[in-house]
Structures are given as structure tokens and as C-alpha cells.
Amino acid sequence: MSLRFCQGPECHMHKTKDRIKGTKGSKTYQTRRRSRFYYGNGNFCSTWCQDQWLTKHIEQALDHFGRTTEAKHLTQDNAWSKEYDWDSTYQNRSYMYRNGITNEQRPLTEEQYRDNNYTLNTGE
Ligand SMILES: [Zn+2]
């Protein structure tokens, strides 16, 4: 099990007991290191650290990945979303696409439901 560091740029600035590490006489507050984090896709120890990273890098990230420069429109071509429902005994799920504009429903297999690349949306 490998340990990873919290990616919060100021994680070590947050003075908590569990961040104090090192040998006696030279202890410092250090970036948290864990086998698993629960925030920001497993990269941050807390929403505080996630927010610090976002505040520091948001402009670069938006420039890199592209900014929204005009309104996007929800139409019947991009309004399909995946849903599931339980049967009356809560034993079996049924999967479906539902169109958020027309409310039309189309059945899905469980495999199609789990496939992130499978979509009925044509106009993003
Ligand atoms: Zn952190």
C-alpha cells in the first residue's frame, strides 16, 4: 500500500497534531500523507486543501482546458441522463435513459449504464 501526499499547497500550514512529524528536536508541521484521501478524486485531505489548490490554480486550469465563453443550451439532443429504478421488492434494478426535455424513456442494459462512454446525447 503506497502513501500519497495531499496536494493542498498549504496543507502543512494547517497546524493540527497529526501533521507534526520528525524526530525529537526537529519536529515540523508537514503535508499530510495517507494511503487514501476522500476529496478531489483522492488528491486532498480536506475540502480546505482542495479549495486552496483551486484558488491557486483555477485561472491556469481554465486557460488550459478552455473557458465557457457562451451560454450552453439544454435541448432534447443533449438532455439524456442515465437513471435506475428498483422493482417493488427492491431486488432488481432496471436501467433507463430519460430525456430531461421530452421525458421520453429508453431501456438500458446494466453494462450500458456503467459505460461512461455510452451516451444518447448528440449535441453537447
Ligand atoms: Zn491537505
Boltz pocket constraint, residues with backbone or C-beta under 6 A from the ligand:
constraints:
  - pocket:
      binder: B
      contacts: [[A, 6], [A, 7], [A, 8], [A, 11], [A, 32], [A, 44], [A, 45], [A, 46], [A, 49]]
      max_distance: 6.0
